[in-house]
């Protein structure tokens, strides 16, 4: 599993170079609209094709759960969960925060995660039974003990506004009761930053498995805790996630529960 993880890291860096080079000549005329505020370009699609092709060579029996649907293969035991460009809107507008996110699931269990933030050349990764790493250095979640001393990350809903009122009330609560909130525009990067202690916690709803699978696994391997808004384990496919360090997770989750009942 360690060798497989190393190979996946190399693959993401190769595809990351492609994404970075395309950014230099990218035109907004190349953007396609999948849905309200949901964009895709040839860069997303080509990146996913490159990842699927490379991962198929590394683990031929595995299937794919991929954002752009470039492969419909389903594995009996193993399935890759891929976001070829998390932070597409940032990429389109030239904002330097976007990443590749890859997770491997064995049956219903995550066993590997890689997030490559392209602009800073930072590769976060972990495999089953390992610690979590950033560019070969071990990382861990923060040791912040209280919400009052925490820096929290989140994402703004951009098409599903059904829970907007609850979201805004919780947002105001964290504005008043933390050191601040950040919104980078890439859930994968947010989770990677929780894993290495830059953020103390992250929460968001209306997310997909490819947005969170790798990051959730890396956070856990870095000593953190992950759940859905109810404190249960339905965070990969349940479209909502709370992640943070163990010291202040209960207080953090308690605040989320107060507003999302």
C-alpha positions in Angstrom: 0.0 0.0 0.0 2.9 2.4 0.7 4.4 1.7 -2.7 1.0 2.3 -4.3 0.6 5.5 -2.5 4.0 6.7 -3.7 3.1 5.8 -7.2 -0.2 7.8 -6.9 1.7 10.8 -5.6 4.0 10.7 -8.7 1.0 10.4 -11.0 -0.8 13.4 -9.4 2.4 15.5 -9.8 2.6 14.6 -13.4 -1.0 15.6 -14.0 -0.5 18.6 -11.9 2.2 19.9 -14.2 -0.3 19.5 -17.1 -2.9 21.6 -15.2 -0.3 24.2 -14.3 0.9 24.6 -17.8 -2.7 24.8 -19.2 -3.5 27.6 -16.7 -0.9 29.8 -18.4 -2.8 29.7 -21.7 -6.3 29.0 -20.4 -9.2 31.0 -21.9 -12.6 31.4 -20.2 -14.1 30.6 -23.6 -13.2 27.0 -22.9 -15.5 26.8 -19.9 -18.6 24.6 -20.0 -21.6 24.9 -17.6 -22.7 21.6 -16.0 -25.3 23.3 -13.7 -25.8 26.5 -11.7 -22.3 27.8 -10.8 -20.9 24.4 -11.6 -18.2 24.6 -14.2 -15.9 22.3 -16.2 -13.3 22.6 -18.9 -11.2 20.5 -21.1 -8.5 20.7 -18.4 -10.7 18.9 -15.9 -11.7 16.3 -18.4 -8.2 15.7 -19.8 -6.8 15.5 -16.3 -9.3 12.9 -15.3 -8.5 10.8 -18.4 -4.8 11.0 -17.5 -5.5 10.0 -13.9 -7.9 7.1 -14.8 -5.4 5.8 -17.3 -2.5 5.9 -14.8 -4.4 4.5 -11.9 -5.7 1.6 -14.1 -2.1 0.6 -14.7 -1.3 0.7 -11.0 -4.4 -1.3 -9.9 -6.1 -2.9 -12.9 -8.9 -4.5 -10.9 -10.1 -1.2 -9.4 -13.1 0.7 -10.6 -13.7 4.5 -10.5 -16.0 7.1 -8.9 -14.9 10.1 -10.9 -16.3 13.6 -11.0 -16.4 14.0 -14.8 -17.5 10.4 -15.4 -14.7 9.4 -17.8 -14.9 5.8 -16.5 -18.0 3.8 -15.5 -16.0 0.8 -14.4 -17.0 -0.5 -11.0 -14.6 -2.6 -9.0 -15.7 -5.6 -7.0 -13.4 -4.7 -4.1 -11.4 -1.6 -5.0 -12.6 1.8 -6.3 -10.8 5.0 -6.9 -12.6 8.2 -5.9 -11.2 11.1 -8.1 -11.5 14.8 -8.4 -9.2 15.8 -11.2 -9.4 19.5 -10.4 -10.9 20.5 -7.1 -11.3 24.3 -7.2 -12.3 24.6 -10.8 -13.8 28.1 -10.3 -10.5 29.2 -8.7 -8.6 27.8 -11.7 -10.9 29.5 -14.2 -10.4 32.9 -12.6 -6.6 32.4 -12.0 -6.8 32.2 -8.2 -3.9 30.0 -7.0 -5.7 27.4 -4.9 -6.7 24.2 -6.7 -5.8 20.6 -6.2 -6.1 17.0 -7.4 -7.8 14.6 -4.9 -7.5 10.8 -5.1 -8.8 8.2 -2.6 -8.9 4.5 -2.8 -11.7 2.6 -1.2 -11.6 -1.1 -0.4 -15.2 -2.3 -0.1 -16.6 0.5 2.1 -13.4 1.5 3.8 -10.9 4.2 2.7 -7.4 2.9 2.6 -5.4 5.6 0.7 -5.6 9.3 0.1 -3.6 11.8 -1.9 -4.2 15.5 -2.3 -1.8 17.5 -4.5 -2.2 21.3 -4.2 -0.6 22.3 -7.5 0.4 25.9 -6.9 2.5 25.3 -3.8 3.7 21.9 -5.0 2.4 20.4 -1.7 1.5 16.7 -1.8 -0.5 15.4 1.3 -0.9 11.6 1.5 -1.5 8.6 3.8 -2.2 4.9 3.4 -3.8 2.3 5.5 -1.9 2.0 8.8 0.4 4.9 8.2 0.8 8.4 9.5 -0.1 11.4 7.3 2.6 13.2 5.3 3.3 16.4 3.5 6.1 16.1 1.0 7.7 13.3 3.0 7.4 15.0 6.3 5.0 13.7 8.9 2.1 15.9 9.8 -0.6 16.0 12.4 -3.7 18.0 13.2 -3.4 21.0 15.6 -3.6 20.8 19.3 -5.9 23.8 19.8 -8.2 23.0 22.7 -11.0 25.5 22.3 -13.2 26.9 19.6 -12.3 30.4 20.7 -8.7 29.9 19.7 -9.6 28.1 16.5 -9.3 29.1 12.8 -12.1 27.4 10.9 -12.5 26.8 7.2 -15.8 26.3 5.3 -17.2 26.6 1.8 -20.1 28.6 0.6 -23.1 26.9 -1.0 -23.2 27.7 -4.7 -26.2 25.9 -6.0 -28.1 24.2 -3.1 -29.6 26.9 -1.0 -32.1 24.8 0.9 -30.1 25.1 4.1 -28.8 28.7 3.6 -30.5 30.2 6.6 -29.0 27.6 9.0 -25.7 28.0 7.3 -25.7 31.8 7.7 -26.6 31.6 11.4 -23.8 29.1 12.0 -21.4 31.3 10.0 -22.3 34.3 12.3 -21.8 32.1 15.3 -18.3 31.1 14.2 -17.5 34.8 13.3 -18.2 35.7 16.9 -16.7 32.7 18.6 -13.5 31.8 16.8 -10.3 33.5 15.6 -11.8 33.7 12.1 -13.1 31.8 9.1 -11.5 31.1 5.7 -13.0 30.0 2.4 -10.4 28.8 0.0 -12.7 27.4 -2.7 -11.2 23.9 -2.6 -12.6 21.4 0.0 -9.8 19.0 -0.7 -7.2 21.7 0.2 -9.3 22.7 3.3 -9.1 19.2 4.6 -5.4 18.9 3.8 -4.9 22.0 5.8 -6.8 20.6 8.8 -4.6 17.5 8.5 -1.4 19.6 8.8 -2.7 21.9 11.5 -3.1 25.1 9.5 -6.9 25.0 10.1 -8.3 23.6 13.4 -11.6 22.5 11.7 -13.6 22.4 8.5 -17.3 22.1 7.8 -19.4 22.2 4.6 -22.5 20.7 3.1 -23.6 19.9 -0.4 -20.3 18.1 -1.2 -19.6 14.9 -3.2 -17.5 11.9 -2.4 -14.7 13.1 -4.7 -14.5 16.4 -2.8 -13.9 14.8 0.6 -12.8 11.2 0.5 -9.0 11.7 0.3 -9.0 14.6 2.7 -11.2 12.9 5.3 -8.8 9.9 5.3 -5.7 12.0 5.6 -7.2 14.0 8.5 -7.9 10.7 10.3 -4.5 9.4 9.7 -3.1 12.7 11.0 -4.9 12.2 14.3 -8.1 14.1 13.6 -11.8 13.3 13.7 -14.3 13.3 10.9 -18.1 13.0 10.9 -21.3 14.2 9.3 -23.3 17.0 10.8 -25.0 14.6 13.2 -21.8 13.1 14.4 -22.2 9.9 12.4 -20.0 8.3 9.7 -22.0 9.3 6.6 -19.6 11.9 5.4 -18.3 10.4 2.2 -21.6 10.0 0.4 -23.8 12.0 2.8 -22.9 15.4 1.3 -21.9 17.0 4.6 -18.7 16.9 6.7 -17.2 18.2 9.9 -13.4 17.6 10.4 -11.1 18.8 13.1 -8.6 17.9 15.8 -9.8 15.7 18.7 -9.2 18.4 21.3 -11.9 20.8 20.2 -13.9 18.5 17.9 -16.8 18.0 20.3 -17.3 21.7 20.9 -17.0 22.3 17.1 -19.5 19.6 16.2 -21.8 20.8 19.0 -22.0 24.2 17.3 -22.8 22.7 14.0 -25.5 20.5 15.5 -27.1 23.5 17.2 -27.9 25.2 13.8 -28.3 22.1 11.6 -30.8 20.0 13.5 
